[in-house]
C-alpha cells in the first residue's frame, strides 16, 4: 500500500515594517539594506518613506529584489520589498 505524501502547508507570509518617515538620508537606505541582508526566504519588508526612493530601486534590482511602491493616503510611500525568486512573497498580498 502506497501512501501519498501530505501536502506541505503554504508558508505564511512574513513581513516586517520599517517606518523611516522623518529620517535623514542616508539612514533609510542603510537600514533597509541591512534588513534585506537578514531577510528570510518568503518574507518581505514594508518600508514607510516620505519620498519615493528611486536610487534604492536600482540597488534592489541589482541585488535581485523585487519591489512595489505605492503612495499612501497619508502623504508618504509604502514600499514592499521581497526576493525576486520568492514566489511565496507575492506582490499582491497586503502590505
The first five atom37 places (N, CA, C, CB, O) and aatype in JSON, in Angstrom:
{
  "aatype": [20, 20, 20, 20, 20, 20, 20, 20, 20, 20, 20, 20, 20, 20, 20, 20, 20, 20, 20, 20, 20, 20, 20, 20, 20, 20, 20, 20, 20, 20, 20, 20, 20, 20, 20, 20, 20, 20, 20, 20, 20, 20, 20, 20, 20, 20, 20, 20, 20, 20, 20, 20, 20, 20, 20, 20, 20, 20, 20, 20, 20, 20, 20, 20, 20, 20, 20, 20, 20, 20, 20, 20, 20, 20, 20, 20, 20, 20, 20, 20, 20, 20, 20, 20, 20, 20, 20, 20, 20, 20, 20, 20, 20, 20, 20],
  "atom_mask": [
    [1, 1, 1, 1, 1],
    [1, 1, 1, 1, 1],
    [1, 1, 1, 1, 1],
    [1, 1, 1, 1, 1],
    [1, 1, 1, 1, 1],
    [1, 1, 1, 1, 1],
    [1, 1, 1, 1, 1],
    [1, 1, 1, 1, 1],
    [1, 1, 1, 1, 1],
    [1, 1, 1, 1, 1],
    [1, 1, 1, 1, 1],
    [1, 1, 1, 1, 1],
    [1, 1, 1, 1, 1],
    [1, 1, 1, 1, 1],
    [1, 1, 1, 1, 1],
    [1, 1, 1, 1, 1],
    [1, 1, 1, 1, 1],
    [1, 1, 1, 1, 1],
    [1, 1, 1, 1, 1],
    [1, 1, 1, 1, 1],
    [1, 1, 1, 1, 1],
    [1, 1, 1, 1, 1],
    [1, 1, 1, 1, 1],
    [1, 1, 1, 1, 1],
    [1, 1, 1, 1, 1],
    [1, 1, 1, 1, 1],
    [1, 1, 1, 1, 1],
    [1, 1, 1, 1, 1],
    [1, 1, 1, 1, 1],
    [1, 1, 1, 1, 1],
    [1, 1, 1, 1, 1],
    [1, 1, 1, 1, 1],
    [1, 1, 1, 1, 1],
    [1, 1, 1, 1, 1],
    [1, 1, 1, 1, 1],
    [1, 1, 1, 1, 1],
    [1, 1, 1, 1, 1],
    [1, 1, 1, 1, 1],
    [1, 1, 1, 1, 1],
    [1, 1, 1, 1, 1],
    [1, 1, 1, 1, 1],
    [1, 1, 1, 1, 1],
    [1, 1, 1, 1, 1],
    [1, 1, 1, 1, 1],
    [1, 1, 1, 1, 1],
    [1, 1, 1, 1, 1],
    [1, 1, 1, 1, 1],
    [1, 1, 1, 1, 1],
    [1, 1, 1, 1, 1],
    [1, 1, 1, 1, 1],
    [1, 1, 1, 1, 1],
    [1, 1, 1, 1, 1],
    [1, 1, 1, 1, 1],
    [1, 1, 1, 1, 1],
    [1, 1, 1, 1, 1],
    [1, 1, 1, 1, 1],
    [1, 1, 1, 1, 1],
    [1, 1, 1, 1, 1],
    [1, 1, 1, 1, 1],
    [1, 1, 1, 1, 1],
    [1, 1, 1, 1, 1],
    [1, 1, 1, 1, 1],
    [1, 1, 1, 1, 1],
    [1, 1, 1, 1, 1],
    [1, 1, 1, 1, 1],
    [1, 1, 1, 1, 1],
    [1, 1, 1, 1, 1],
    [1, 1, 1, 1, 1],
    [1, 1, 1, 1, 1],
    [1, 1, 1, 1, 1],
    [1, 1, 1, 1, 1],
    [1, 1, 1, 1, 1],
    [1, 1, 1, 1, 1],
    [1, 1, 1, 1, 1],
    [1, 1, 1, 1, 1],
    [1, 1, 1, 1, 1],
    [1, 1, 1, 1, 1],
    [1, 1, 1, 1, 1],
    [1, 1, 1, 1, 1],
    [1, 1, 1, 1, 1],
    [1, 1, 1, 1, 1],
    [1, 1, 1, 1, 1],
    [1, 1, 1, 1, 1],
    [1, 1, 1, 1, 1],
    [1, 1, 1, 1, 1],
    [1, 1, 1, 1, 1],
    [1, 1, 1, 1, 1],
    [1, 1, 1, 1, 1],
    [1, 1, 1, 1, 1],
    [1, 1, 1, 1, 1],
    [1, 1, 1, 1, 1],
    [1, 1, 1, 1, 1],
    [1, 1, 1, 1, 1],
    [1, 1, 1, 1, 1],
    [1, 1, 1, 1, 1]
  ],
  "atom_positions": [
    [[0.84, -1.17, 0.0], [0.0, 0.0, 0.0], [0.89, 1.25, 0.0], [-0.96, -0.01, 1.22], [1.77, 1.4, 0.85]],
    [[0.64, 2.13, -0.95], [1.43, 3.36, -1.05], [0.67, 4.49, -0.37], [1.73, 3.72, -2.53], [-0.54, 4.64, -0.53]],
    [[1.38, 5.25, 0.35], [0.74, 6.42, 0.95], [1.15, 7.65, 0.16], [1.12, 6.57, 2.47], [2.28, 7.76, -0.31]],
    [[0.24, 8.54, 0.02], [0.57, 9.78, -0.68], [1.07, 10.78, 0.34], [-0.67, 10.35, -1.45], [0.53, 10.89, 1.44]],
    [[2.09, 11.5, -0.02], [2.62, 12.47, 0.94], [1.59, 13.55, 1.22], [3.92, 13.1, 0.43], [0.87, 13.99, 0.33]],
    [[1.55, 13.96, 2.46], [0.61, 15.03, 2.8], [1.12, 16.33, 2.2], [0.43, 15.17, 4.34], [2.33, 16.57, 2.18]],
    [[0.22, 17.17, 1.73], [0.66, 18.42, 1.1], [1.34, 19.32, 2.13], [-0.53, 19.16, 0.46], [0.96, 19.37, 3.3]],
    [[2.34, 20.01, 1.64], [3.04, 20.96, 2.5], [2.14, 22.16, 2.73], [4.4, 21.39, 1.88], [1.5, 22.64, 1.79]],
    [[2.07, 22.66, 3.95], [1.27, 23.86, 4.17], [1.91, 25.05, 3.46], [1.13, 24.16, 5.69], [3.14, 25.13, 3.35]],
    [[1.09, 25.93, 3.0], [1.61, 27.15, 2.36], [2.35, 27.95, 3.41], [0.45, 27.99, 1.72], [1.87, 28.13, 4.53]],
    [[3.53, 28.45, 3.06], [4.24, 29.26, 4.06], [3.46, 30.52, 4.34], [5.67, 29.61, 3.57], [2.94, 31.16, 3.43]],
    [[3.37, 30.85, 5.6], [2.67, 32.08, 5.95], [3.53, 33.26, 5.54], [2.35, 32.13, 7.47], [4.75, 33.24, 5.64]],
    [[2.85, 34.26, 5.09], [3.6, 35.45, 4.69], [4.17, 36.11, 5.94], [2.69, 36.44, 3.91], [3.48, 36.32, 6.93]],
    [[5.44, 36.41, 5.85], [6.14, 37.06, 6.95], [6.56, 38.43, 6.44], [7.37, 36.22, 7.45], [7.17, 38.53, 5.38]],
    [[6.25, 39.45, 7.18], [6.76, 40.74, 6.77], [7.08, 41.59, 8.0], [5.76, 41.46, 5.87], [6.53, 41.41, 9.08]],
    [[7.96, 42.51, 7.76], [8.41, 43.44, 8.79], [8.17, 44.83, 8.25], [9.92, 43.22, 9.17], [8.42, 45.1, 7.07]],
    [[7.7, 45.72, 9.09], [7.5, 47.11, 8.68], [8.61, 47.96, 9.27], [6.11, 47.63, 9.11], [8.93, 47.87, 10.46]],
    [[9.18, 48.79, 8.41], [10.23, 49.71, 8.83], [9.71, 51.13, 8.55], [11.59, 49.43, 8.08], [9.6, 51.53, 7.39]],
    [[9.41, 51.86, 9.6], [8.89, 53.22, 9.44], [10.06, 54.2, 9.43], [7.88, 53.57, 10.58], [10.61, 54.53, 10.48]],
    [[10.43, 54.65, 8.24], [11.58, 55.54, 8.08], [11.15, 56.97, 7.79], [12.49, 55.04, 6.96], [11.96, 57.79, 7.35]],
    [[9.89, 57.28, 8.02], [9.43, 58.65, 7.78], [10.12, 59.6, 8.75], [7.89, 58.76, 7.94], [10.22, 59.33, 9.95]],
    [[10.61, 60.71, 8.21], [11.28, 61.71, 9.02], [12.77, 61.48, 9.2], [10.63, 61.78, 10.35], [13.46, 62.33, 9.77]],
    [[13.28, 60.36, 8.73], [14.72, 60.08, 8.86], [15.47, 60.84, 7.78], [15.0, 58.55, 8.76], [14.98, 61.03, 6.67]],
    [[16.68, 61.27, 8.13], [17.54, 61.98, 7.19], [18.35, 60.97, 6.37], [18.47, 62.96, 7.93], [18.79, 59.95, 6.91]],
    [[18.55, 61.25, 5.07], [19.41, 60.38, 4.25], [20.82, 60.39, 4.82], [19.42, 60.83, 2.77], [21.25, 61.41, 5.36]],
    [[21.53, 59.34, 4.72], [21.24, 58.07, 4.05], [20.67, 56.99, 4.98], [22.5, 57.55, 3.41], [20.62, 55.82, 4.61]],
    [[20.23, 57.4, 6.18], [19.77, 56.43, 7.18], [18.7, 55.45, 6.66], [19.23, 57.17, 8.37], [18.83, 54.26, 6.91]],
    [[17.66, 55.9, 5.95], [16.67, 54.93, 5.47], [17.28, 53.85, 4.57], [15.56, 55.65, 4.71], [16.97, 52.67, 4.71]],
    [[18.14, 54.26, 3.64], [18.73, 53.28, 2.72], [19.64, 52.3, 3.47], [19.53, 53.99, 1.62], [19.61, 51.1, 3.19]],
    [[20.42, 52.8, 4.4], [21.31, 51.93, 5.17], [20.49, 50.91, 5.95], [22.19, 52.76, 6.13], [20.81, 49.72, 5.95]],
    [[19.45, 51.36, 6.62], [18.63, 50.44, 7.43], [17.89, 49.43, 6.57], [17.63, 51.23, 8.26], [17.76, 48.26, 6.96]],
    [[17.4, 49.86, 5.41], [16.7, 48.93, 4.51], [17.68, 47.86, 4.01], [16.07, 49.69, 3.3], [17.36, 46.67, 4.04]],
    [[18.85, 48.27, 3.56], [19.82, 47.31, 3.06], [20.29, 46.35, 4.15], [21.02, 48.03, 2.46], [20.5, 45.17, 3.87]],
    [[20.45, 46.83, 5.37], [20.79, 45.95, 6.49], [19.67, 44.93, 6.72], [21.04, 46.77, 7.77], [19.95, 43.74, 6.92]],
    [[18.44, 45.38, 6.7], [17.3, 44.48, 6.94], [17.18, 43.45, 5.82], [15.99, 45.29, 7.06], [16.83, 42.3, 6.07]],
    [[17.47, 43.85, 4.6], [17.39, 42.91, 3.48], [18.45, 41.82, 3.57], [17.52, 43.65, 2.15], [18.24, 40.7, 3.11]],
    [[19.59, 42.15, 4.15], [20.64, 41.17, 4.33], [20.21, 40.01, 5.21], [21.85, 41.82, 4.9], [20.74, 38.9, 5.08]],
    [[19.27, 40.25, 6.11], [18.78, 39.21, 7.03], [17.39, 38.71, 6.65], [18.77, 39.74, 8.45], [16.77, 37.98, 7.43]],
    [[16.9, 39.09, 5.48], [15.54, 38.73, 5.09], [15.43, 37.24, 4.76], [15.09, 39.56, 3.89], [16.11, 36.76, 3.85]],
    [[14.59, 36.49, 5.49], [14.45, 35.07, 5.18], [13.68, 34.85, 3.88], [13.74, 34.34, 6.33], [12.93, 35.72, 3.44]],
    [[13.89, 33.7, 3.27], [13.15, 33.34, 2.05], [11.65, 33.4, 2.34], [13.56, 31.92, 1.55], [11.19, 32.96, 3.39]],
    [[10.89, 33.94, 1.4], [9.45, 34.01, 1.53], [8.94, 35.19, 2.34], [8.95, 32.76, 2.14], [7.74, 35.34, 2.53]],
    [[9.84, 36.03, 2.81], [9.45, 37.17, 3.62], [9.58, 38.45, 2.82], [10.29, 37.25, 4.9], [10.21, 38.48, 1.76]],
    [[8.98, 39.49, 3.34], [9.15, 40.8, 2.7], [9.24, 41.88, 3.76], [7.98, 41.09, 1.74], [8.87, 41.68, 4.92]],
    [[9.74, 43.01, 3.34], [9.84, 44.19, 4.19], [8.94, 45.25, 3.59], [11.33, 44.69, 4.32], [8.91, 45.44, 2.37]],
    [[8.21, 45.94, 4.43], [7.41, 47.08, 4.0], [8.02, 48.31, 4.65], [5.88, 46.91, 4.39], [8.12, 48.41, 5.88]],
    [[8.44, 49.25, 3.81], [9.11, 50.46, 4.29], [8.19, 51.66, 4.07], [10.48, 50.67, 3.56], [7.63, 51.83, 2.99]],
    [[8.04, 52.47, 5.09], [7.27, 53.71, 5.01], [8.25, 54.86, 4.88], [6.33, 53.9, 6.26], [9.12, 55.04, 5.73]],
    [[8.11, 55.63, 3.8], [9.06, 56.7, 3.5], [8.33, 57.98, 3.11], [10.01, 56.28, 2.37], [7.2, 57.95, 2.62]],
    [[8.99, 59.11, 3.34], [8.43, 60.41, 2.96], [8.44, 60.61, 1.45], [9.19, 61.53, 3.63], [7.55, 61.25, 0.9]],
    [[9.46, 60.06, 0.78], [9.62, 60.21, -0.67], [9.81, 58.85, -1.3], [10.81, 61.14, -1.01], [10.22, 57.9, -0.64]],
    [[9.53, 58.76, -2.59], [9.78, 57.5, -3.29], [11.29, 57.33, -3.47], [9.04, 57.48, -4.68], [11.94, 58.22, -4.01]],
    [[11.86, 56.2, -3.03], [13.31, 56.02, -3.0], [13.88, 55.5, -4.32], [13.68, 55.09, -1.89], [14.36, 54.37, -4.37]],
    [[13.84, 56.3, -5.36], [14.28, 55.84, -6.68], [15.72, 55.32, -6.71], [14.16, 56.96, -7.66], [15.96, 54.31, -7.38]],
    [[16.68, 55.94, -6.02], [18.04, 55.35, -6.03], [18.06, 53.94, -5.41], [19.01, 56.26, -5.25], [18.83, 53.08, -5.84]],
    [[17.21, 53.71, -4.43], [17.13, 52.38, -3.82], [16.64, 51.34, -4.82], [16.21, 52.4, -2.6], [17.08, 50.19, -4.78]],
    [[15.75, 51.71, -5.71], [15.18, 50.76, -6.67], [16.27, 50.14, -7.56], [14.13, 51.45, -7.54], [16.23, 48.94, -7.85]],
    [[17.22, 50.94, -7.98], [18.33, 50.41, -8.8], [19.16, 49.39, -8.01], [19.24, 51.56, -9.3], [19.56, 48.36, -8.55]],
    [[19.4, 49.69, -6.75], [20.16, 48.76, -5.91], [19.38, 47.47, -5.71], [20.5, 49.41, -4.54], [19.95, 46.38, -5.78]],
    [[18.09, 47.58, -5.48], [17.26, 46.39, -5.27], [17.32, 45.47, -6.49], [15.81, 46.78, -4.98], [17.5, 44.26, -6.35]],
    [[17.17, 46.04, -7.67], [17.21, 45.23, -8.89], [18.56, 44.56, -9.06], [16.89, 46.09, -10.12], [18.63, 43.4, -9.45]],
    [[19.63, 45.29, -8.78], [20.97, 44.71, -8.95], [21.24, 43.59, -7.94], [22.04, 45.79, -8.81], [22.05, 42.7, -8.19]],
    [[20.55, 43.63, -6.8], [20.72, 42.6, -5.77], [19.61, 41.54, -5.82], [20.76, 43.24, -4.39], [19.45, 40.75, -4.9]],
    [[18.84, 41.55, -6.91], [17.79, 40.55, -7.16], [16.63, 40.59, -6.17], [18.38, 39.18, -7.15], [16.16, 39.56, -5.68]],
    [[16.19, 41.8, -5.89], [14.98, 42.0, -5.11], [13.94, 42.63, -6.01], [15.25, 42.89, -3.86], [14.28, 43.39, -6.93]],
    [[12.69, 42.32, -5.76], [11.59, 42.99, -6.43], [10.94, 43.93, -5.42], [10.54, 41.97, -7.01], [11.16, 43.8, -4.21]],
    [[10.16, 44.86, -5.91], [9.51, 45.81, -5.01], [8.22, 46.31, -5.64], [10.45, 47.0, -4.69], [7.99, 46.19, -6.84]],
    [[7.39, 46.88, -4.79], [6.19, 47.57, -5.23], [6.11, 48.83, -4.38], [4.89, 46.67, -5.08], [6.15, 48.76, -3.15]],
    [[5.99, 49.96, -5.04], [5.91, 51.24, -4.35], [4.55, 51.86, -4.64], [7.06, 52.2, -4.79], [4.14, 51.99, -5.8]],
    [[3.84, 52.24, -3.58], [2.53, 52.87, -3.76], [2.44, 54.1, -2.84], [1.38, 51.87, -3.45], [2.89, 54.07, -1.7]],
    [[1.84, 55.16, -3.36], [1.62, 56.31, -2.48], [0.5, 55.97, -1.49], [1.25, 57.59, -3.3], [-0.52, 55.4, -1.86]],
    [[0.71, 56.33, -0.25], [-0.3, 56.09, 0.79], [-1.13, 57.35, 0.98], [0.37, 55.66, 2.13], [-0.71, 58.45, 0.63]],
    [[-2.3, 57.17, 1.52], [-3.21, 58.3, 1.68], [-2.68, 59.35, 2.65], [-4.56, 57.81, 2.16], [-3.11, 60.51, 2.6]],
    [[-1.77, 58.97, 3.51], [-1.24, 59.91, 4.5], [-0.1, 60.77, 3.94], [-0.75, 59.15, 5.71], [0.55, 61.49, 4.7]],
    [[0.16, 60.71, 2.62], [1.18, 61.54, 2.01], [2.58, 60.97, 2.05], [1.19, 62.84, 2.68], [3.56, 61.7, 1.87]],
    [[2.69, 59.68, 2.27], [4.0, 59.03, 2.22], [3.94, 57.86, 1.25], [4.44, 58.55, 3.63], [2.89, 57.61, 0.64]],
    [[5.04, 57.15, 1.1], [5.09, 55.99, 0.21], [5.27, 54.72, 1.03], [6.24, 56.13, -0.81], [5.97, 54.71, 2.05]],
    [[4.62, 53.67, 0.58], [4.81, 52.35, 1.15], [5.51, 51.5, 0.09], [3.44, 51.7, 1.6], [5.0, 51.33, -1.02]],
    [[6.67, 50.98, 0.44], [7.47, 50.19, -0.49], [7.6, 48.78, 0.09], [8.87, 50.84, -0.74], [8.2, 48.59, 1.14]],
    [[7.03, 47.8, -0.62], [7.18, 46.4, -0.24], [8.34, 45.82, -1.02], [5.85, 45.58, -0.5], [8.46, 46.05, -2.23]],
    [[9.22, 45.08, -0.34], [10.43, 44.52, -0.96], [10.51, 43.05, -0.62], [11.71, 45.28, -0.49], [10.29, 42.66, 0.53]],
    [[10.83, 42.22, -1.62], [10.98, 40.78, -1.42], [12.0, 40.26, -2.41], [9.62, 40.04, -1.58], [12.31, 40.91, -3.4]],
    [[12.52, 39.05, -2.12], [13.5, 38.42, -3.02], [12.8, 38.07, -4.34], [14.13, 37.15, -2.37], [11.7, 37.51, -4.33]],
    [[13.42, 38.4, -5.46], [12.82, 38.18, -6.77], [12.47, 36.72, -7.01], [13.75, 38.67, -7.87], [11.49, 36.43, -7.7]],
    [[13.23, 35.79, -6.46], [13.0, 34.37, -6.68], [11.91, 33.8, -5.78], [14.28, 33.61, -6.47], [11.53, 32.64, -5.95]],
    [[11.39, 34.57, -4.84], [10.4, 34.07, -3.9], [9.0, 34.18, -4.47], [10.49, 34.81, -2.58], [8.46, 35.27, -4.63]],
    [[8.42, 33.05, -4.77], [7.03, 33.05, -5.23], [6.08, 33.26, -4.08], [6.7, 31.76, -5.95], [4.97, 33.74, -4.28]],
    [[6.5, 32.9, -2.87], [5.6, 32.98, -1.72], [5.41, 34.4, -1.21], [6.13, 32.13, -0.61], [4.43, 34.66, -0.52]],
    [[6.31, 35.31, -1.52], [6.18, 36.71, -1.09], [5.54, 37.5, -2.22], [7.56, 37.32, -0.69], [6.18, 38.34, -2.84]],
    [[4.31, 37.23, -2.48], [3.57, 37.8, -3.59], [3.45, 39.31, -3.48], [2.2, 37.19, -3.68], [3.19, 39.84, -2.4]],
    [[3.65, 40.02, -4.58], [3.5, 41.48, -4.54], [2.07, 41.91, -4.35], [4.03, 42.1, -5.8], [1.82, 43.06, -3.97]],
    [[1.1, 41.02, -4.6], [-0.3, 41.38, -4.47], [-0.84, 41.18, -3.07], [-1.12, 40.58, -5.43], [-1.98, 41.56, -2.79]],
    [[-0.06, 40.59, -2.19], [-0.53, 40.37, -0.83], [-0.49, 41.7, -0.09], [0.32, 39.3, -0.09], [0.31, 42.57, -0.42]],
    [[-1.34, 41.85, 0.9], [-1.4, 43.15, 1.6], [-0.1, 43.46, 2.31], [-2.55, 43.16, 2.61], [0.57, 42.56, 2.82]],
    [[0.24, 44.71, 2.34], [1.46, 45.14, 3.0], [1.21, 45.39, 4.46], [2.02, 46.39, 2.35], [2.13, 45.76, 5.18]]
  ]
}
